[in-house]
Each structure stands twice: as C-alpha cells, then as structure tokens.
C-alpha cells in the first residue's frame, strides 16, 4: 500500500520568515520540503508565478527546493510564496524578503 503524505514546507531555519539581502547580492533560499509523492514546487512573487530566467533560478531535488534571484534591487523586496503540490493536496507558505539599499 502506498503511503500518501501532504507536502510540508520547513521554514524553521528562517526566523520570523524574513530575510534581509543587501542590494546587488543574490537572494538564496534553500527550503527543506517533504511529501509523498514528492511534491512539485512553484515560487510566486507579488502574486505572479516566477519563471526561470538569467536572473532567476529554481531547482527542486529530493527534499529541498531552491530559489536564487541574482543581482537584486529594491524592486525584489516583497513576499515570496512557495507552493507545493502533490496528489494529496497543495500547501503554500510565504517568506518576506527585504532588499537593503546601498546607501545604508
């Protein structure tokens, strides 16, 4: 018998689910995930699904999903939502990213 498990997102390593990134430095999120069957991960920013590009890389392997946004600027500040989906259901959780200006 197959054991089905609702996906889970582990933001325990990120206090208050907020990270601060100096402008120009990359956002690098590596989030532990669980679920059976292994969930498909999607990232959203400001309500829109992120797409891979020169600047944005997303990778999900086994029990980890990663989001990298290179060459950040003030417009990258906001809420990033991780959505995990498998046959048992869908879960989402949000992390706040604050880009710190160069003049601080």
C-alpha positions in Angstrom: 0.0 0.0 0.0 1.3 3.4 -0.9 1.7 5.9 1.8 0.5 9.4 0.8 1.7 12.4 2.7 0.6 16.0 2.3 3.5 18.2 1.4 5.2 20.2 4.2 7.4 23.3 4.0 10.1 23.7 6.6 10.9 27.4 7.2 12.3 26.6 10.7 15.8 27.8 9.6 14.5 31.3 8.8 13.5 33.2 12.0 10.3 35.3 11.6 10.2 34.0 7.9 12.1 37.2 6.9 15.4 37.6 5.3 17.5 40.7 4.6 19.6 40.9 1.5 22.0 43.8 0.5 21.1 45.2 -2.9 23.2 43.6 -5.6 23.6 40.4 -3.7 21.6 37.3 -4.5 18.5 36.0 -2.7 19.4 32.4 -2.0 16.6 30.3 -0.4 17.1 26.6 0.2 14.0 25.3 1.9 13.6 21.7 3.2 10.4 20.1 1.9 8.6 16.8 2.4 5.7 14.9 0.9 4.8 11.7 -0.8 4.7 11.5 -3.7 7.4 14.1 -3.9 5.7 17.5 -4.4 6.1 19.8 -7.3 7.4 23.2 -6.2 6.4 26.6 -7.6 7.5 30.0 -6.5 5.4 33.2 -6.6 6.4 36.8 -6.1 3.7 39.5 -5.6 1.1 37.1 -6.7 2.8 36.1 -10.0 4.4 32.8 -10.7 8.2 33.2 -11.1 9.7 31.9 -14.3 13.3 30.8 -14.9 15.5 33.5 -16.4 19.1 34.7 -16.5 18.4 36.2 -13.1 16.0 33.7 -11.5 16.9 30.0 -10.9 14.7 27.4 -9.3 15.6 23.9 -8.5 13.9 21.1 -6.6 15.8 17.9 -5.7 14.6 15.2 -3.3 13.8 17.0 0.0 15.0 20.5 -0.9 13.7 23.4 -3.1 15.9 26.3 -4.0 15.3 29.8 -5.3 18.1 32.1 -6.4 17.5 35.6 -7.6 20.7 37.3 -8.8 21.7 41.0 -8.9 18.8 42.1 -6.6 17.5 45.6 -6.5 14.9 47.3 -4.4 12.1 46.0 -6.6 12.8 42.5 -5.4 11.6 43.4 -1.9 8.3 41.6 -1.1 6.7 38.4 -0.3 7.8 35.2 -2.0 5.4 32.3 -1.8 6.3 28.7 -2.1 3.6 26.3 -3.3 4.0 22.6 -3.0 1.6 20.3 -4.8 1.1 16.6 -5.0 -1.8 14.1 -5.3 -2.8 14.6 -1.6 -3.2 18.4 -1.9 -1.5 21.8 -2.1 0.2 23.8 0.7 1.7 27.3 0.5 3.8 29.4 2.8 5.3 32.8 2.4 8.7 34.4 3.2 9.4 38.1 3.3 12.5 39.3 1.5 13.8 42.8 2.3 16.4 44.3 0.0 18.6 46.7 1.8 19.6 49.8 -0.2 23.3 50.5 -1.0 23.1 53.8 0.9 22.6 52.2 4.4 
